[in-house]
Amino acid sequence: FNGKVKKLTGYTPSGYLIHLRIEAAINQIVNTNKSLTEIALDCGFYSSQHFSATFLKWTGMTPSAFRKSAQEL
């Protein structure tokens, strides 16, 4: 199972779930005025701190910095 998921997606199963959660969060950051805490919980993170740390690890930016840069476009 793990090998098939990695072959199809390029991610481990847990990595793919995180990827999907980050993509959903990016969509909400760009397209809504929800608070970052609300987005974190909506996307399956157990706290805003966990969300922020994971988002930073995957994107190289904090969610608030990402939102600010998206608004400047």
PDB file with SEQRES, HELIX, SHEET and CRYST1 records, atoms N, CA, C and O in Angstrom:
SEQRES   1 A   73  PHE ASN GLY LYS VAL LYS LYS LEU THR GLY TYR THR PRO          
SEQRES   2 A   73  SER GLY TYR LEU ILE HIS LEU ARG ILE GLU ALA ALA ILE          
SEQRES   3 A   73  ASN GLN ILE VAL ASN THR ASN LYS SER LEU THR GLU ILE          
SEQRES   4 A   73  ALA LEU ASP CYS GLY PHE TYR SER SER GLN HIS PHE SER          
SEQRES   5 A   73  ALA THR PHE LEU LYS TRP THR GLY MET THR PRO SER ALA          
SEQRES   6 A   73  PHE ARG LYS SER ALA GLN GLU LEU                              
HELIX    1 AA1 ASN A    2  THR A    9  1                                   8    
HELIX    2 AA2 PRO A   13  ASN A   31  1                                  19    
HELIX    3 AA3 LEU A   36  ASP A   42  1                                   7    
HELIX    4 AA4 SER A   48  THR A   59  1                                  12    
HELIX    5 AA5 PRO A   63  GLN A   71  1                                   9    
CRYST1    1.000    1.000    1.000  90.00  90.00  90.00 P 1           1          
ATOM      1  N   PHE A   1       0.821  -1.201   0.000  1.00  0.00           N  
ATOM      2  CA  PHE A   1       0.000   0.000   0.000  1.00  0.00           C  
ATOM      3  C   PHE A   1       0.863   1.263   0.000  1.00  0.00           C  
ATOM      4  O   PHE A   1       0.666   2.161  -0.819  1.00  0.00           O  
ATOM      5  N   ASN A   2       1.819   1.321   0.925  1.00  0.00           N  
ATOM      6  CA  ASN A   2       2.678   2.501   1.018  1.00  0.00           C  
ATOM      7  C   ASN A   2       3.417   2.763  -0.286  1.00  0.00           C  
ATOM      8  O   ASN A   2       3.520   3.902  -0.741  1.00  0.00           O  
ATOM      9  N   GLY A   3       3.927   1.696  -0.877  1.00  0.00           N  
ATOM     10  CA  GLY A   3       4.656   1.833  -2.131  1.00  0.00           C  
ATOM     11  C   GLY A   3       3.778   2.323  -3.263  1.00  0.00           C  
ATOM     12  O   GLY A   3       4.212   3.135  -4.081  1.00  0.00           O  
ATOM     13  N   LYS A   4       2.542   1.836  -3.319  1.00  0.00           N  
ATOM     14  CA  LYS A   4       1.621   2.275  -4.373  1.00  0.00           C  
ATOM     15  C   LYS A   4       1.258   3.745  -4.217  1.00  0.00           C  
ATOM     16  O   LYS A   4       1.218   4.492  -5.194  1.00  0.00           O  
ATOM     17  N   VAL A   5       0.994   4.152  -2.984  1.00  0.00           N  
ATOM     18  CA  VAL A   5       0.663   5.561  -2.740  1.00  0.00           C  
ATOM     19  C   VAL A   5       1.843   6.446  -3.125  1.00  0.00           C  
ATOM     20  O   VAL A   5       1.670   7.468  -3.788  1.00  0.00           O  
ATOM     21  N   LYS A   6       3.039   6.050  -2.707  1.00  0.00           N  
ATOM     22  CA  LYS A   6       4.230   6.847  -3.023  1.00  0.00           C  
ATOM     23  C   LYS A   6       4.454   6.910  -4.529  1.00  0.00           C  
ATOM     24  O   LYS A   6       4.824   7.958  -5.058  1.00  0.00           O  
ATOM     25  N   LYS A   7       4.235   5.808  -5.216  1.00  0.00           N  
ATOM     26  CA  LYS A   7       4.425   5.782  -6.668  1.00  0.00           C  
ATOM     27  C   LYS A   7       3.411   6.691  -7.366  1.00  0.00           C  
ATOM     28  O   LYS A   7       3.756   7.380  -8.325  1.00  0.00           O  
ATOM     29  N   LEU A   8       2.175   6.695  -6.894  1.00  0.00           N  
ATOM     30  CA  LEU A   8       1.126   7.501  -7.521  1.00  0.00           C  
ATOM     31  C   LEU A   8       1.213   8.981  -7.176  1.00  0.00           C  
ATOM     32  O   LEU A   8       0.905   9.831  -8.011  1.00  0.00           O  
ATOM     33  N   THR A   9       1.627   9.295  -5.956  1.00  0.00           N  
ATOM     34  CA  THR A   9       1.559  10.681  -5.492  1.00  0.00           C  
ATOM     35  C   THR A   9       2.916  11.338  -5.282  1.00  0.00           C  
ATOM     36  O   THR A   9       3.024  12.564  -5.282  1.00  0.00           O  
ATOM     37  N   GLY A  10       3.949  10.524  -5.102  1.00  0.00           N  
ATOM     38  CA  GLY A  10       5.252  11.063  -4.754  1.00  0.00           C  
ATOM     39  C   GLY A  10       5.426  11.284  -3.259  1.00  0.00           C  
ATOM     40  O   GLY A  10       6.471  11.757  -2.812  1.00  0.00           O  
ATOM     41  N   TYR A  11       4.399  10.942  -2.488  1.00  0.00           N  
ATOM     42  CA  TYR A  11       4.415  11.130  -1.037  1.00  0.00           C  
ATOM     43  C   TYR A  11       4.123   9.808  -0.340  1.00  0.00           C  
ATOM     44  O   TYR A  11       3.501   8.911  -0.910  1.00  0.00           O  
ATOM     45  N   THR A  12       4.584   9.704   0.900  1.00  0.00           N  
ATOM     46  CA  THR A  12       4.133   8.605   1.747  1.00  0.00           C  
ATOM     47  C   THR A  12       2.656   8.851   2.049  1.00  0.00           C  
ATOM     48  O   THR A  12       2.178   9.967   1.845  1.00  0.00           O  
ATOM     49  N   PRO A  13       1.919   7.854   2.525  1.00  0.00           N  
ATOM     50  CA  PRO A  13       0.508   8.096   2.850  1.00  0.00           C  
ATOM     51  C   PRO A  13       0.308   9.256   3.824  1.00  0.00           C  
ATOM     52  O   PRO A  13      -0.564  10.097   3.608  1.00  0.00           O  
ATOM     53  N   SER A  14       1.097   9.311   4.881  1.00  0.00           N  
ATOM     54  CA  SER A  14       0.930  10.419   5.834  1.00  0.00           C  
ATOM     55  C   SER A  14       1.363  11.743   5.208  1.00  0.00           C  
ATOM     56  O   SER A  14       0.745  12.777   5.462  1.00  0.00           O  
ATOM     57  N   GLY A  15       2.400  11.723   4.410  1.00  0.00           N  
ATOM     58  CA  GLY A  15       2.843  12.930   3.715  1.00  0.00           C  
ATOM     59  C   GLY A  15       1.805  13.441   2.741  1.00  0.00           C  
ATOM     60  O   GLY A  15       1.621  14.649   2.591  1.00  0.00           O  
ATOM     61  N   TYR A  16       1.123  12.518   2.077  1.00  0.00           N  
ATOM     62  CA  TYR A  16       0.080  12.917   1.136  1.00  0.00           C  
ATOM     63  C   TYR A  16      -1.085  13.575   1.865  1.00  0.00           C  
ATOM     64  O   TYR A  16      -1.641  14.561   1.381  1.00  0.00           O  
ATOM     65  N   LEU A  17      -1.458  13.040   3.020  1.00  0.00           N  
ATOM     66  CA  LEU A  17      -2.533  13.662   3.803  1.00  0.00           C  
ATOM     67  C   LEU A  17      -2.142  15.068   4.242  1.00  0.00           C  
ATOM     68  O   LEU A  17      -2.963  15.983   4.189  1.00  0.00           O  
ATOM     69  N   ILE A  18      -0.909  15.246   4.670  1.00  0.00           N  
ATOM     70  CA  ILE A  18      -0.448  16.583   5.050  1.00  0.00           C  
ATOM     71  C   ILE A  18      -0.473  17.507   3.837  1.00  0.00           C  
ATOM     72  O   ILE A  18      -0.906  18.655   3.932  1.00  0.00           O  
ATOM     73  N   HIS A  19      -0.010  17.003   2.702  1.00  0.00           N  
ATOM     74  CA  HIS A  19      -0.039  17.789   1.464  1.00  0.00           C  
ATOM     75  C   HIS A  19      -1.462  18.259   1.150  1.00  0.00           C  
ATOM     76  O   HIS A  19      -1.673  19.427   0.825  1.00  0.00           O  
ATOM     77  N   LEU A  20      -2.424  17.362   1.244  1.00  0.00           N  
ATOM     78  CA  LEU A  20      -3.818  17.728   0.977  1.00  0.00           C  
ATOM     79  C   LEU A  20      -4.315  18.774   1.970  1.00  0.00           C  
ATOM     80  O   LEU A  20      -5.023  19.707   1.590  1.00  0.00           O  
ATOM     81  N   ARG A  21      -3.949  18.623   3.228  1.00  0.00           N  
ATOM     82  CA  ARG A  21      -4.365  19.598   4.248  1.00  0.00           C  
ATOM     83  C   ARG A  21      -3.744  20.962   3.991  1.00  0.00           C  
ATOM     84  O   ARG A  21      -4.415  21.984   4.137  1.00  0.00           O  
ATOM     85  N   ILE A  22      -2.479  20.990   3.612  1.00  0.00           N  
ATOM     86  CA  ILE A  22      -1.813  22.264   3.315  1.00  0.00           C  
ATOM     87  C   ILE A  22      -2.448  22.913   2.087  1.00  0.00           C  
ATOM     88  O   ILE A  22      -2.670  24.124   2.078  1.00  0.00           O  
ATOM     89  N   GLU A  23      -2.743  22.131   1.057  1.00  0.00           N  
ATOM     90  CA  GLU A  23      -3.397  22.682  -0.136  1.00  0.00           C  
ATOM     91  C   GLU A  23      -4.766  23.261   0.203  1.00  0.00           C  
ATOM     92  O   GLU A  23      -5.131  24.327  -0.292  1.00  0.00           O  
ATOM     93  N   ALA A  24      -5.520  22.563   1.042  1.00  0.00           N  
ATOM     94  CA  ALA A  24      -6.828  23.071   1.471  1.00  0.00           C  
ATOM     95  C   ALA A  24      -6.659  24.358   2.266  1.00  0.00           C  
ATOM     96  O   ALA A  24      -7.442  25.295   2.108  1.00  0.00           O  
ATOM     97  N   ALA A  25      -5.648  24.408   3.113  1.00  0.00           N  
ATOM     98  CA  ALA A  25      -5.391  25.610   3.904  1.00  0.00           C  
ATOM     99  C   ALA A  25      -5.004  26.779   3.006  1.00  0.00           C  
ATOM    100  O   ALA A  25      -5.479  27.897   3.205  1.00  0.00           O  
ATOM    101  N   ILE A  26      -4.155  26.532   2.031  1.00  0.00           N  
ATOM    102  CA  ILE A  26      -3.762  27.592   1.094  1.00  0.00           C  
ATOM    103  C   ILE A  26      -4.994  28.147   0.393  1.00  0.00           C  
ATOM    104  O   ILE A  26      -5.136  29.362   0.253  1.00  0.00           O  
ATOM    105  N   ASN A  27      -5.873  27.272  -0.045  1.00  0.00           N  
ATOM    106  CA  ASN A  27      -7.100  27.706  -0.708  1.00  0.00           C  
ATOM    107  C   ASN A  27      -7.917  28.617   0.206  1.00  0.00           C  
ATOM    108  O   ASN A  27      -8.415  29.655  -0.230  1.00  0.00           O  
ATOM    109  N   GLN A  28      -8.050  28.229   1.463  1.00  0.00           N  
ATOM    110  CA  GLN A  28      -8.828  29.044   2.397  1.00  0.00           C  
ATOM    111  C   GLN A  28      -8.110  30.343   2.756  1.00  0.00           C  
ATOM    112  O   GLN A  28      -8.757  31.379   2.910  1.00  0.00           O  
ATOM    113  N   ILE A  29      -6.805  30.305   2.889  1.00  0.00           N  
ATOM    114  CA  ILE A  29      -6.052  31.525   3.199  1.00  0.00           C  
ATOM    115  C   ILE A  29      -6.242  32.557   2.091  1.00  0.00           C  
ATOM    116  O   ILE A  29      -6.442  33.742   2.358  1.00  0.00           O  
ATOM    117  N   VAL A  30      -6.177  32.095   0.859  1.00  0.00           N  
ATOM    118  CA  VAL A  30      -6.274  32.994  -0.292  1.00  0.00           C  
ATOM    119  C   VAL A  30      -7.711  33.449  -0.544  1.00  0.00           C  
ATOM    120  O   VAL A  30      -7.935  34.595  -0.936  1.00  0.00           O  
ATOM    121  N   ASN A  31      -8.680  32.567  -0.324  1.00  0.00           N  
ATOM    122  CA  ASN A  31     -10.046  32.838  -0.771  1.00  0.00           C  
ATOM    123  C   ASN A  31     -11.063  33.161   0.316  1.00  0.00           C  
ATOM    124  O   ASN A  31     -12.235  33.381   0.010  1.00  0.00           O  
ATOM    125  N   THR A  32     -10.642  33.195   1.580  1.00  0.00           N  
ATOM    126  CA  THR A  32     -11.587  33.518   2.651  1.00  0.00           C  
ATOM    127  C   THR A  32     -10.958  34.525   3.606  1.00  0.00           C  
ATOM    128  O   THR A  32      -9.763  34.814   3.541  1.00  0.00           O  
ATOM    129  N   ASN A  33     -11.778  35.037   4.472  1.00  0.00           N  
ATOM    130  CA  ASN A  33     -11.302  35.921   5.542  1.00  0.00           C  
ATOM    131  C   ASN A  33     -11.320  35.214   6.892  1.00  0.00           C  
ATOM    132  O   ASN A  33     -11.279  35.864   7.936  1.00  0.00           O  
ATOM    133  N   LYS A  34     -11.382  33.888   6.873  1.00  0.00           N  
ATOM    134  CA  LYS A  34     -11.388  33.121   8.119  1.00  0.00           C  
ATOM    135  C   LYS A  34     -10.094  33.356   8.884  1.00  0.00           C  
ATOM    136  O   LYS A  34      -9.050  33.643   8.298  1.00  0.00           O  
ATOM    137  N   SER A  35     -10.182  33.230  10.196  1.00  0.00           N  
ATOM    138  CA  SER A  35      -8.965  33.321  11.009  1.00  0.00           C  
ATOM    139  C   SER A  35      -8.078  32.111  10.714  1.00  0.00           C  
ATOM    140  O   SER A  35      -8.556  31.069  10.267  1.00  0.00           O  
ATOM    141  N   LEU A  36      -6.797  32.268  10.969  1.00  0.00           N  
ATOM    142  CA  LEU A  36      -5.876  31.155  10.738  1.00  0.00           C  
ATOM    143  C   LEU A  36      -6.173  29.984  11.662  1.00  0.00           C  
ATOM    144  O   LEU A  36      -5.969  28.832  11.279  1.00  0.00           O  
ATOM    145  N   THR A  37      -6.648  30.256  12.860  1.00  0.00           N  
ATOM    146  CA  THR A  37      -7.036  29.175  13.773  1.00  0.00           C  
ATOM    147  C   THR A  37      -8.216  28.404  13.206  1.00  0.00           C  
ATOM    148  O   THR A  37      -8.233  27.173  13.250  1.00  0.00           O  
ATOM    149  N   GLU A  38      -9.198  29.112  12.678  1.00  0.00           N  
ATOM    150  CA  GLU A  38     -10.358  28.445  12.081  1.00  0.00           C  
ATOM    151  C   GLU A  38      -9.938  27.604  10.880  1.00  0.00           C  
ATOM    152  O   GLU A  38     -10.414  26.482  10.709  1.00  0.00           O  
ATOM    153  N   ILE A  39      -9.057  28.137  10.058  1.00  0.00           N  
ATOM    154  CA  ILE A  39      -8.548  27.387   8.904  1.00  0.00           C  
ATOM    155  C   ILE A  39      -7.800  26.147   9.378  1.00  0.00           C  
ATOM    156  O   ILE A  39      -7.977  25.063   8.824  1.00  0.00           O  
ATOM    157  N   ALA A  40      -6.975  26.303  10.391  1.00  0.00           N  
ATOM    158  CA  ALA A  40      -6.216  25.166  10.928  1.00  0.00           C  
ATOM    159  C   ALA A  40      -7.148  24.040  11.337  1.00  0.00           C  
ATOM    160  O   ALA A  40      -6.940  22.887  10.962  1.00  0.00           O  
ATOM    161  N   LEU A  41      -8.163  24.371  12.097  1.00  0.00           N  
ATOM    162  CA  LEU A  41      -9.100  23.346  12.571  1.00  0.00           C  
ATOM    163  C   LEU A  41      -9.930  22.777  11.426  1.00  0.00           C  
ATOM    164  O   LEU A  41     -10.190  21.574  11.395  1.00  0.00           O  
ATOM    165  N   ASP A  42     -10.349  23.620  10.487  1.00  0.00           N  
ATOM    166  CA  ASP A  42     -11.102  23.155   9.314  1.00  0.00           C  
ATOM    167  C   ASP A  42     -10.308  22.140   8.496  1.00  0.00           C  
ATOM    168  O   ASP A  42     -10.880  21.219   7.913  1.00  0.00           O  
ATOM    169  N   CYS A  43      -8.998  22.311   8.458  1.00  0.00           N  
ATOM    170  CA  CYS A  43      -8.145  21.474   7.610  1.00  0.00           C  
ATOM    171  C   CYS A  43      -7.546  20.276   8.344  1.00  0.00           C  
ATOM    172  O   CYS A  43      -6.699  19.571   7.796  1.00  0.00           O  
ATOM    173  N   GLY A  44      -7.984  20.045   9.581  1.00  0.00           N  
ATOM    174  CA  GLY A  44      -7.595  18.827  10.275  1.00  0.00           C  
ATOM    175  C   GLY A  44      -6.382  18.928  11.174  1.00  0.00           C  
ATOM    176  O   GLY A  44      -5.881  17.905  11.640  1.00  0.00           O  
ATOM    177  N   PHE A  45      -5.897  20.126  11.430  1.00  0.00           N  
ATOM    178  CA  PHE A  45      -4.792  20.293  12.371  1.00  0.00           C  
ATOM    179  C   PHE A  45      -5.370  20.419  13.769  1.00  0.00           C  
ATOM    180  O   PHE A  45      -6.450  20.986  13.942  1.00  0.00           O  
ATOM    181  N   TYR A  46      -4.669  19.901  14.767  1.00  0.00           N  
ATOM    182  CA  TYR A  46      -5.238  19.871  16.118  1.00  0.00           C  
ATOM    183  C   TYR A  46      -5.037  21.168  16.885  1.00  0.00           C  
ATOM    184  O   TYR A  46      -5.631  21.357  17.946  1.00  0.00           O  
ATOM    185  N   SER A  47      -4.203  22.067  16.359  1.00  0.00           N  
ATOM    186  CA  SER A  47      -4.028  23.373  16.994  1.00  0.00           C  
ATOM    187  C   SER A  47      -3.451  24.343  15.976  1.00  0.00           C  
ATOM    188  O   SER A  47      -2.915  23.932  14.946  1.00  0.00           O  
ATOM    189  N   SER A  48      -3.564  25.621  16.268  1.00  0.00           N  
ATOM    190  CA  SER A  48      -2.992  26.616  15.361  1.00  0.00           C  
ATOM    191  C   SER A  48      -1.464  26.539  15.372  1.00  0.00           C  
ATOM    192  O   SER A  48      -0.822  26.829  14.363  1.00  0.00           O  
ATOM    193  N   GLN A  49      -0.880  26.150  16.507  1.00  0.00           N  
ATOM    194  CA  GLN A  49       0.573  26.008  16.580  1.00  0.00           C  
ATOM    195  C   GLN A  49       1.060  24.857  15.693  1.00  0.00           C  
ATOM    196  O   GLN A  49       2.058  24.987  14.985  1.00  0.00           O  
ATOM    197  N   HIS A  50       0.351  23.745  15.740  1.00  0.00           N  
ATOM    198  CA  HIS A  50       0.700  22.603  14.894  1.00  0.00           C  
ATOM    199  C   HIS A  50       0.561  22.979  13.423  1.00  0.00           C  
ATOM    200  O   HIS A  50       1.414  22.636  12.605  1.00  0.00           O  
ATOM    201  N   PHE A  51      -0.508  23.680  13.095  1.00  0.00           N  
ATOM    202  CA  PHE A  51      -0.734  24.143  11.727  1.00  0.00           C  
ATOM    203  C   PHE A  51       0.406  25.054  11.279  1.00  0.00           C  
ATOM    204  O   PHE A  51       0.971  24.858  10.203  1.00  0.00           O  
ATOM    205  N   SER A  52       0.743  26.034  12.089  1.00  0.00           N  
ATOM    206  CA  SER A  52       1.775  26.998  11.717  1.00  0.00           C  
ATOM    207  C   SER A  52       3.124  26.316  11.498  1.00  0.00           C  
ATOM    208  O   SER A  52       3.818  26.609  10.525  1.00  0.00           O  
ATOM    209  N   ALA A  53       3.493  25.414  12.393  1.00  0.00           N  
ATOM    210  CA  ALA A  53       4.769  24.701  12.263  1.00  0.00           C  
ATOM    211  C   ALA A  53       4.789  23.820  11.017  1.00  0.00           C  
ATOM    212  O   ALA A  53       5.788  23.783  10.299  1.00  0.00           O  
ATOM    213  N   THR A  54       3.693  23.112  10.758  1.00  0.00           N  
ATOM    214  CA  THR A  54       3.617  22.238   9.584  1.00  0.00           C  
ATOM    215  C   THR A  54       3.604  23.059   8.307  1.00  0.00           C  
ATOM    216  O   THR A  54       4.284  22.708   7.342  1.00  0.00           O  
ATOM    217  N   PHE A  55       2.845  24.145   8.285  1.00  0.00           N  
ATOM    218  CA  PHE A  55       2.770  25.020   7.112  1.00  0.00           C  
ATOM    219  C   PHE A  55       4.153  25.583   6.794  1.00  0.00           C  
ATOM    220  O   PHE A  55       4.567  25.601   5.635  1.00  0.00           O  
ATOM    221  N   LEU A  56       4.863  26.040   7.818  1.00  0.00           N  
ATOM    222  CA  LEU A  56       6.213  26.576   7.637  1.00  0.00           C  
ATOM    223  C   LEU A  56       7.149  25.516   7.069  1.00  0.00           C  
ATOM    224  O   LEU A  56       7.932  25.798   6.161  1.00  0.00           O  
ATOM    225  N   LYS A  57       7.073  24.315   7.593  1.00  0.00           N  
ATOM    226  CA  LYS A  57       7.931  23.218   7.127  1.00  0.00           C  
ATOM    227  C   LYS A  57       7.668  22.899   5.657  1.00  0.00           C  
ATOM    228  O   LYS A  57       8.608  22.646   4.902  1.00  0.00           O  
ATOM    229  N   TRP A  58       6.405  22.909   5.245  1.00  0.00           N  
ATOM    230  CA  TRP A  58       6.039  22.509   3.888  1.00  0.00           C  
ATOM    231  C   TRP A  58       6.143  23.631   2.864  1.00  0.00           C  
ATOM    232  O   TRP A  58       6.388  23.366   1.687  1.00  0.00           O  
ATOM    233  N   THR A  59       5.960  24.884   3.291  1.00  0.00           N  
ATOM    234  CA  THR A  59       5.935  25.985   2.319  1.00  0.00           C  
ATOM    235  C   THR A  59       7.097  26.956   2.465  1.00  0.00           C  
ATOM    236  O   THR A  59       7.377  27.732   1.551  1.00  0.00           O  
ATOM    237  N   GLY A  60       7.779  26.918   3.610  1.00  0.00           N  
ATOM    238  CA  GLY A  60       8.846  27.866   3.853  1.00  0.00           C  
ATOM    239  C   GLY A  60       8.359  29.212   4.364  1.00  0.00           C  
ATOM    240  O   GLY A  60       9.153  30.137   4.538  1.00  0.00           O  
ATOM    241  N   MET A  61       7.060  29.328   4.606  1.00  0.00           N  
ATOM    242  CA  MET A  61       6.463  30.569   5.115  1.00  0.00           C  
ATOM    243  C   MET A  61       5.476  30.226   6.213  1.00  0.00           C  
ATOM    244  O   MET A  61       4.907  29.135   6.234  1.00  0.00           O  
ATOM    245  N   THR A  62       5.279  31.164   7.123  1.00  0.00           N  
ATOM    246  CA  THR A  62       4.211  30.983   8.101  1.00  0.00           C  
ATOM    247  C   THR A  62       2.879  31.265   7.408  1.00  0.00           C  
ATOM    248  O   THR A  62       2.855  31.938   6.377  1.00  0.00           O  
ATOM    249  N   PRO A  63       1.778  30.765   7.953  1.00  0.00           N  
ATOM    250  CA  PRO A  63       0.478  31.064   7.347  1.00  0.00           C  
ATOM    251  C   PRO A  63       0.197  32.567   7.269  1.00  0.00           C  
ATOM    252  O   PRO A  63      -0.353  33.038   6.273  1.00  0.00           O  
ATOM    253  N   SER A  64       0.563  33.316   8.293  1.00  0.00           N  
ATOM    254  CA  SER A  64       0.299  34.759   8.268  1.00  0.00           C  
ATOM    255  C   SER A  64       1.149  35.462   7.209  1.00  0.00           C  
ATOM    256  O   SER A  64       0.658  36.369   6.537  1.00  0.00           O  
ATOM    257  N   ALA A  65       2.403  35.066   7.049  1.00  0.00           N  
ATOM    258  CA  ALA A  65       3.249  35.636   5.998  1.00  0.00           C  
ATOM    259  C   ALA A  65       2.714  35.264   4.621  1.00  0.00           C  
ATOM    260  O   ALA A  65       2.739  36.077   3.697  1.00  0.00           O  
ATOM    261  N   PHE A  66       2.231  34.033   4.487  1.00  0.00           N  
ATOM    262  CA  PHE A  66       1.655  33.597   3.217  1.00  0.00           C  
ATOM    263  C   PHE A  66       0.424  34.433   2.879  1.00  0.00           C  
ATOM    264  O   PHE A  66       0.266  34.880   1.743  1.00  0.00           O  
ATOM    265  N   ARG A  67      -0.444  34.642   3.861  1.00  0.00           N  
ATOM    266  CA  ARG A  67      -1.652  35.449   3.642  1.00  0.00           C  
ATOM    267  C   ARG A  67      -1.271  36.869   3.225  1.00  0.00           C  
ATOM    268  O   ARG A  67      -1.855  37.426   2.296  1.00  0.00           O  
ATOM    269  N   LYS A  68      -0.304  37.441   3.906  1.00  0.00           N  
ATOM    270  CA  LYS A  68       0.119  38.804   3.587  1.00  0.00           C  
ATOM    271  C   LYS A  68       0.664  38.886   2.166  1.00  0.00           C  
ATOM    272  O   LYS A  68       0.331  39.817   1.432  1.00  0.00           O  
ATOM    273  N   SER A  69       1.493  37.932   1.769  1.00  0.00           N  
ATOM    274  CA  SER A  69       2.061  37.952   0.417  1.00  0.00           C  
ATOM    275  C   SER A  69       0.985  37.723  -0.638  1.00  0.00           C  
ATOM    276  O   SER A  69       1.056  38.294  -1.726  1.00  0.00           O  
ATOM    277  N   ALA A  70      -0.009  36.896  -0.329  1.00  0.00           N  
ATOM    278  CA  ALA A  70      -1.103  36.652  -1.278  1.00  0.00           C  
ATOM    279  C   ALA A  70      -1.953  37.903  -1.452  1.00  0.00           C  
ATOM    280  O   ALA A  70      -2.452  38.160  -2.548  1.00  0.00           O  
ATOM    281  N   GLN A  71      -2.126  38.679  -0.399  1.00  0.00           N  
ATOM    282  CA  GLN A  71      -2.921  39.902  -0.474  1.00  0.00           C  
ATOM    283  C   GLN A  71      -2.207  40.989  -1.262  1.00  0.00           C  
ATOM    284  O   GLN A  71      -2.851  41.886  -1.805  1.00  0.00           O  
ATOM    285  N   GLU A  72      -0.892  40.918  -1.329  1.00  0.00           N  
ATOM    286  CA  GLU A  72      -0.114  41.922  -2.054  1.00  0.00           C  
ATOM    287  C   GLU A  72      -0.114  41.688  -3.555  1.00  0.00           C  
ATOM    288  O   GLU A  72       0.309  42.561  -4.313  1.00  0.00           O  
ATOM    289  N   LEU A  73      -0.574  40.540  -3.994  1.00  0.00           N  
ATOM    290  CA  LEU A  73      -0.594  40.230  -5.435  1.00  0.00           C  
ATOM    291  C   LEU A  73      -1.704  40.944  -6.158  1.00  0.00           C  
ATOM    292  O   LEU A  73      -1.853  40.787  -7.370  1.00  0.00           O  
TER     293      LEU A  73                                                      
END                                                                             
